[in-house]
Amino acid sequence: MNIKTKLLFIFCLLNLSFSIQATRFDITATIGQIRYHEASNTLATSWKGHTWFSLANPNKSPNCDKYDGEYMVSVPDGNETAIAMILAAKMSGSQVLITIDDAVDFPSTGRCKLQYLTIK
């Protein structure tokens, strides 16, 4: 392997490692809007039975879709604990620490999927 090939290989590895790590975000914010799409709704069929919330005043800017200017985070189905925590944080006005990977979205919608949730 010549020196140019070795340098190209190292450059590609470095770029790959940076891009893999660059997608995790630990964001401190307050809970903005919370939306549930009823399971048999006909208006947003791809969201049937799903819940999402938005981040108000986040300290970081992930690559997630926005709604009314706030980043949207989807809650995977069956996560009643997460939904209860989100509601508690919203009602108390507490800040939350949300962890997302902006490369992992709710089935191809651009809405980031919740990974971790901490009420501060």
N, C-alpha and C positions, 0 to 999 in steps of 0.2 A: 504494500500500500504506500503510495507516495504521500508527501507532506500535505499537498492540497486536498487529497481525499480524506486524510486524517483530520485536518482542520474542518472540513465540511461536515464530517461525521460528528465531531465535538460540538460544532455550532448547532446542528440539528438536535442533538441530545439536550443541549442547554435550552433551546427554544421550547422543546417539548416539556421539559421539567417546569419551566416558568409558566407555560400555558395551563398545565395541569393544576398547579397550585394557585393560580390567579383567579379561579372561579369561586373559591369559598369566601363568604362574607359573614362576619360576625357584626351585626348591626344593632345599635341601640336606638330605640324609637318608642313612640307611643302608638297605640292601636288607633287607626283611623276608622274607615268604614268596615263593616262586617256584612257579608252577603251570603245568603243561602239560596240555592236554586232548587226549588221543589222538584221531587223526583219524576213527576209526570208532566213537567212544564213543556210547553210547545214553543217558547220564545228563545230559549238558549239550550238547544237539545244536547250539545256537547258537554254541558255543565249539569245535566240532570242529577240531582241529589248531592251536589258538591258544594263546598263552602270555601270562600276565600276572604281574606282581610287585607287591608292596606296599612302601610307604614307611614305614620305622620311624623314629620321632623326627623328623618333618619340621619344618622351621623356618617353614613356611607352611601354611595350610589351604585347599586348593582345593575346588571343588565337584565332587568325584568320589565315586563309591560307595566304601564301606569294606567290608573283610572282616576279621573279628577285630579291629576297631578301627583298622585301618591303611588308608590310601588305596590304591586299586587303579589300576595303570597297565598298559594293554594294549600289547603289542608287535605291530605289524603283521606279517603273515605274510612270510616270506622274509628276515627280518632276523637272520641268523645272527651278524653282527658285534655287534649290540646284545645278543643273548642271551649271547654269549661275554663281553662286557664286564660284564653284570649278574652272571654267575656268578663272574667274577674278583673283582668288588667284594664279593660276598657271602662268598666264601671268604677274602678278605684282611681283611674287616671295614672296608674303606675307605668313606669317605663318597663320595656321588655328587651331582652337580648335575644335576637332572632338569628339563627344560623341557617344560611341557605347556600346552595351551590348553584350559581346562575347558569350553569351548563345543564342542570337537571330541572326540567320544567314539567308542569302538569301536561299530560299527553299532548305535546306539540302545540301548545297555546302561547308560549312566551311568558306565562305566569310562573314565577319561581315556586318551587315546592318546598314547604317547610321541612327542615331537617331536625332542628333543635329549638326549644322555646324555654326561656327562663324569665320569670317575673322578678324584677329588681326591687 
